[in-house]
Structure formats: C-alpha cells, structure tokens
Amino acid sequence: MSLEKRITIPERFQKAVNEHLVGNILDLEDFPVILSIFGESGMGKTFQLRKILEYNGFRVHSINAADLESDRAGEPTKLLRKEYVAASGEIAGGNGAAIVIDDIDTTLGEWESYTGTVNHQDLIAFFMHIADSPKTMENISSSLRRVPIFFTGNDFSKLYGPLRRPGRMNLFEYKPSIKEKAEVLTSMFGIQYYSCIVASVKRYSDVPIAFYAGLKASTLAARYSEIVKNIDYNELLRDESYRVHLRNSISRAYEEIDWEEILTSSVPCL
C-alpha cells in the first residue's frame, strides 16, 4: 500500500500503527497506550512510523534517547509530562497527536553495565502510571485524553518486564521480508528496477534498507557535485534563466542514472 506517490510502506506495518491510533483515540478499555516497534537498525522503523502519522494528520511530539538523559533529577520526566499534557490537549481539541520516543532501549534498557539512577526509576514510574492510568496525572485536575505513545528500538527484552506486559504495551517486531524490502526499495528507485531490486535483496538478505537509501543519496550527491563544481555565482544570484538551466541540468542528470547498473554492481560490506 502506498501512502503517497513515492513512499511505499508494508501493509502490516501500517496496520499495526493504525490499529494503535484508533484504539487509543476511541479509548478502548484495556487497550495499551504504548506500541513498541522493535527490530534491527536501518530497516526504516522510525521513518515509516513518522510518515504514517504525518499521512493521517497526527502531530508528532518527538523525543529521542538523549532527551531522557539529564544531570538534573526529574528533568526527563517533566519533559514527558509536558509533552503528554500538550498532546492530550490537541486531541481534546479535535486534532491528531502522538508521542514518538526513538531508541528508548538505549536509555531505559537494563544492560549489563546498567547502574540505577533517579531519572531511570522516575521514567519507569511515569510509563507504568501512563500505561495503567492514561487519563490522569498528578497535579492535573481535569481528565486527560489518551495519547498514543510509540517506542522504537532494537532490543526491548531489556525494558522493565512489568511495563512490557499485555494491556500495558503491545510489541511489534519489524523484520521485513524479501517482498516487503523490495516494495520499499521499488518506491525508492522505480518500478522499472523491480527485478534487479529483488535479486539484490535476495542475494544480500541481511543488508538493511538504510544501505540502499545511502547508496541512492551518495549517487545523487556525486551527480549534483559534478554539475555545480564550476558555478558562476554572479549568474546564479542574478539570472533566473541561468538558475532554470541549472535546475534542468540537475534533473536530467538524475534521470540519466542507470540504477540497474548501480544496484547490480554495488556490493555491501557484510
């Protein structure tokens, strides 16, 4: 299923996200407020999640792992409270809103070298409270609207066990199949390259989608660099026809790229 002209997202990924949004906006009893999307890095979890939210008109309250680290006790939890209350207000006003916390296992996970901190315990307490009572919060007198929360990460077995229990959190492992990888990459390179895309992802089945995104970006950057290396800045700044000429030259250079040759000849470092 295609969300827009040049982005294809596997149907089961969309299904998991959409079901989480609907269940929370409808305030279904015993429906988890947190959906954790996990799997190996470089497969497009965060990118695809944000595109679905954007397509459905949901404003993303974005938090990353670094935001949950602080030398000051209680600061990360204050940030989460602020974002949750703000998103709740947007939903109450008829607008879509969701909280997305990327790479949460790097901060909230209990690793071998883990040493407990006040902030770590506060964060767990906050998420446990939200999971059990998503419409109430300390020092907030009025009832809140539920806010769908999304976690992304690589290894959620490291998260606090009780938080992962059914009813508090749904877990969605995203390990795209060959077919799903090919669908995503076809929207990236074009349907005319489908056969060589399939051949490549079959041959290099362990290579993440991010490798191909990087390959495309670096190829486009090389063509762009070749065209603009001898720019006349006087004309660039003053002459619209010169700017049109350059735009057209760059566009033609991109269209002339033989992606089949590049996809076939590029060997990932495994």
C-alpha positions as semicolon CSV with decimal commas, in nm:
position;residue;x (nm);y (nm);z (nm)
1;M;0,000;0,000;0,000
2;S;0,135;0,341;-0,097
3;L;0,084;0,641;0,130
4;E;0,191;0,884;-0,136
5;K;0,344;0,882;-0,481
6;R;0,699;0,789;-0,385
7;I;0,668;0,615;-0,049
8;T;0,557;0,256;-0,004
9;I;0,517;0,112;0,345
10;P;0,442;-0,258;0,408
11;E;0,077;-0,317;0,487
12;R;0,136;-0,499;0,816
13;F;0,345;-0,206;0,944
14;Q;0,066;0,036;0,858
15;K;-0,188;-0,197;1,014
16;A;-0,004;-0,209;1,348
17;V;0,030;0,170;1,364
18;N;-0,324;0,246;1,251
19;E;-0,477;0,000;1,495
20;H;-0,283;0,161;1,778
21;L;-0,403;0,507;1,680
22;V;-0,767;0,405;1,652
23;G;-0,771;0,201;1,974
24;N;-0,636;0,494;2,174
25;I;-0,847;0,767;2,018
26;L;-1,157;0,551;2,077
27;D;-1,038;0,498;2,437
28;L;-1,099;0,124;2,416
29;E;-1,097;-0,049;2,753
30;D;-0,776;-0,243;2,829
31;F;-0,615;-0,123;2,504
32;P;-0,242;-0,049;2,558
33;V;-0,136;0,313;2,536
34;I;0,215;0,212;2,421
35;L;0,313;0,038;2,096
36;S;0,676;-0,071;2,084
37;I;0,819;-0,122;1,736
38;F;1,147;-0,310;1,753
39;G;1,392;-0,484;1,523
40;E;1,738;-0,448;1,376
41;S;1,859;-0,100;1,292
42;G;1,845;0,051;0,947
43;M;1,511;-0,100;0,841
44;G;1,316;0,226;0,843
45;K;1,109;0,183;1,159
46;T;1,114;0,548;1,263
47;F;1,090;0,686;0,910
48;Q;0,788;0,473;0,823
49;L;0,617;0,542;1,156
50;R;0,651;0,917;1,111
51;K;0,525;0,902;0,753
52;I;0,211;0,715;0,863
53;L;0,144;0,965;1,140
54;E;0,202;1,254;0,901
55;Y;-0,028;1,100;0,640
56;N;-0,305;1,057;0,898
57;G;-0,271;1,416;1,017
58;F;-0,113;1,343;1,355
59;R;0,132;1,592;1,502
60;V;0,438;1,411;1,633
61;H;0,572;1,502;1,975
62;S;0,920;1,370;1,918
63;I;1,155;1,257;2,194
64;N;1,483;1,074;2,150
65;A;1,704;0,883;2,388
66;A;1,925;1,185;2,454
67;D;1,622;1,380;2,579
68;L;1,579;1,122;2,855
69;E;1,930;1,178;2,989
70;S;1,997;1,462;3,231
71;D;2,229;1,554;3,515
72;R;1,929;1,703;3,691
73;A;1,697;1,463;3,868
74;G;1,342;1,468;3,740
75;E;1,401;1,671;3,423
76;P;1,328;1,390;3,172
77;T;1,001;1,305;3,349
78;K;0,900;1,673;3,346
79;L;0,959;1,677;2,970
80;L;0,743;1,369;2,920
81;R;0,463;1,514;3,137
82;K;0,472;1,837;2,940
83;E;0,456;1,663;2,602
84;Y;0,182;1,423;2,713
85;V;-0,040;1,701;2,850
86;A;0,016;1,912;2,536
87;A;-0,067;1,620;2,306
88;S;-0,374;1,536;2,515
89;G;-0,498;1,892;2,474
90;E;-0,454;1,874;2,097
91;I;-0,657;1,553;2,082
92;A;-0,929;1,706;2,302
93;G;-0,941;1,991;2,050
94;G;-1,008;1,754;1,762
95;N;-0,654;1,727;1,629
96;G;-0,433;1,422;1,598
97;A;-0,128;1,395;1,821
98;A;0,108;1,117;1,924
99;I;0,432;1,080;2,117
100;V;0,723;0,905;1,947
101;I;1,026;0,806;2,155
102;D;1,314;0,676;1,946
103;D;1,579;0,427;2,062
104;I;1,427;0,407;2,408
105;D;1,603;0,080;2,488
106;T;1,940;0,261;2,488
107;T;1,823;0,476;2,779
108;L;1,553;0,279;2,957
109;G;1,704;-0,065;2,899
110;E;1,871;-0,257;3,178
111;W;2,204;-0,360;3,028
112;E;2,494;-0,546;3,188
113;S;2,670;-0,221;3,273
114;Y;2,347;-0,062;3,398
115;T;2,361;0,129;3,722
116;G;2,032;0,257;3,859
117;T;1,969;0,632;3,856
118;V;1,694;0,850;3,993
119;N;1,590;0,951;3,641
120;H;1,577;0,588;3,528
121;Q;1,344;0,497;3,813
122;D;1,132;0,810;3,760
123;L;1,090;0,729;3,391
124;I;0,981;0,373;3,461
125;A;0,734;0,500;3,723
126;F;0,597;0,755;3,473
127;F;0,542;0,499;3,198
128;M;0,389;0,250;3,439
129;H;0,145;0,517;3,553
130;I;0,055;0,623;3,198
131;A;0,014;0,259;3,093
132;D;-0,229;0,194;3,379
133;S;-0,398;0,537;3,402
134;P;-0,355;0,722;3,071
135;K;-0,620;0,986;3,155
136;T;-0,495;1,100;3,494
137;M;-0,178;1,273;3,603
138;E;-0,056;1,419;3,929
139;N;-0,139;1,790;3,971
140;I;-0,365;1,787;3,665
141;S;-0,721;1,836;3,788
142;S;-0,909;1,775;3,464
143;S;-0,936;1,439;3,290
144;L;-0,688;1,392;3,008
145;R;-0,743;1,234;2,670
146;R;-0,539;0,925;2,596
147;V;-0,233;0,990;2,385
148;P;-0,096;0,710;2,167
149;I;0,270;0,652;2,252
150;F;0,518;0,480;2,020
151;F;0,855;0,340;2,123
152;T;1,117;0,240;1,868
153;G;1,430;0,041;1,943
154;N;1,635;-0,267;1,876
155;D;1,610;-0,489;2,184
156;F;1,304;-0,448;2,404
157;S;1,386;-0,754;2,611
158;K;1,599;-0,509;2,811
159;L;1,298;-0,299;2,912
160;Y;1,140;-0,331;3,255
161;G;0,942;-0,657;3,246
162;P;0,615;-0,538;3,406
163;L;0,596;-0,249;3,157
164;R;0,601;-0,499;2,868
165;R;0,305;-0,698;2,996
166;P;-0,008;-0,730;2,777
167;G;-0,252;-0,449;2,849
168;R;0,029;-0,201;2,910
169;M;0,225;-0,236;2,589
170;N;0,186;-0,400;2,251
171;L;0,504;-0,528;2,087
172;F;0,551;-0,527;1,712
173;E;0,867;-0,683;1,573
174;Y;0,953;-0,538;1,235
175;K;1,176;-0,767;1,034
176;P;1,080;-0,700;0,673
177;S;1,055;-0,994;0,436
178;I;1,225;-1,001;0,097
179;K;0,895;-0,895;-0,061
180;E;0,847;-0,607;0,184
181;K;1,203;-0,484;0,133
182;A;1,151;-0,496;-0,241
183;E;0,828;-0,296;-0,211
184;V;1,000;-0,022;-0,012
185;L;1,300;-0,008;-0,246
186;T;1,083;-0,009;-0,557
187;S;0,917;0,311;-0,436
188;M;1,267;0,449;-0,381
189;F;1,420;0,357;-0,718
190;G;1,125;0,295;-0,952
191;I;0,910;0,003;-1,063
192;Q;1,128;-0,050;-1,372
193;Y;1,407;-0,175;-1,143
194;Y;1,193;-0,424;-0,955
195;S;1,363;-0,739;-1,086
196;C;1,716;-0,623;-1,001
197;I;1,597;-0,496;-0,662
198;V;1,453;-0,838;-0,581
199;A;1,774;-1,005;-0,695
200;S;1,981;-0,774;-0,477
201;V;1,775;-0,815;-0,158
202;K;1,771;-1,191;-0,206
203;R;2,146;-1,202;-0,252
204;Y;2,213;-0,969;0,041
205;S;1,925;-1,063;0,267
206;D;2,092;-0,930;0,584
207;V;2,160;-0,583;0,442
208;P;1,931;-0,314;0,590
209;I;1,717;-0,080;0,383
210;A;1,938;0,204;0,506
211;F;2,223;0,074;0,286
212;Y;2,014;0,130;-0,028
213;A;1,897;0,471;0,093
214;G;2,261;0,567;0,146
215;L;2,355;0,428;-0,195
216;K;2,091;0,642;-0,364
217;A;2,185;0,953;-0,167
218;S;2,556;0,920;-0,241
219;T;2,493;0,858;-0,612
220;L;2,270;1,165;-0,640
221;A;2,521;1,371;-0,444
222;A;2,802;1,272;-0,683
223;R;2,599;1,379;-0,988
224;Y;2,500;1,705;-0,819
225;S;2,859;1,780;-0,720
226;E;2,979;1,728;-1,077
227;I;2,730;1,984;-1,212
228;V;2,775;2,258;-0,952
229;K;3,154;2,245;-0,915
230;N;3,204;2,528;-1,169
231;I;2,912;2,752;-1,078
232;D;2,919;3,118;-1,181
233;Y;2,783;3,283;-0,866
234;N;2,716;3,615;-1,036
235;E;2,478;3,445;-1,276
236;L;2,339;3,217;-1,005
237;L;2,234;3,514;-0,793
238;R;2,116;3,748;-1,068
239;D;1,996;3,546;-1,366
240;E;1,674;3,341;-1,336
241;S;1,732;3,177;-1,677
242;Y;2,070;3,051;-1,551
243;R;1,901;2,906;-1,242
244;V;1,640;2,736;-1,460
245;H;1,919;2,592;-1,676
246;L;2,093;2,450;-1,369
247;R;1,773;2,301;-1,228
248;N;1,706;2,133;-1,561
249;S;2,064;2,007;-1,586
250;I;2,046;1,855;-1,239
251;S;1,708;1,699;-1,313
252;R;1,839;1,545;-1,640
253;A;2,149;1,414;-1,463
254;Y;1,930;1,239;-1,205
255;E;1,703;1,092;-1,472
256;E;2,000;0,955;-1,665
257;I;2,130;0,748;-1,374
258;D;2,131;0,376;-1,455
259;W;2,009;0,240;-1,123
260;E;2,011;-0,116;-1,252
261;E;2,385;-0,098;-1,310
262;I;2,442;0,063;-0,970
263;L;2,222;-0,184;-0,783
264;T;2,386;-0,475;-0,961
265;S;2,745;-0,361;-0,915
266;S;2,724;-0,231;-0,557
267;V;2,838;-0,488;-0,305
268;P;2,752;-0,410;0,057
269;C;3,021;-0,453;0,321
270;L;2,888;-0,752;0,512
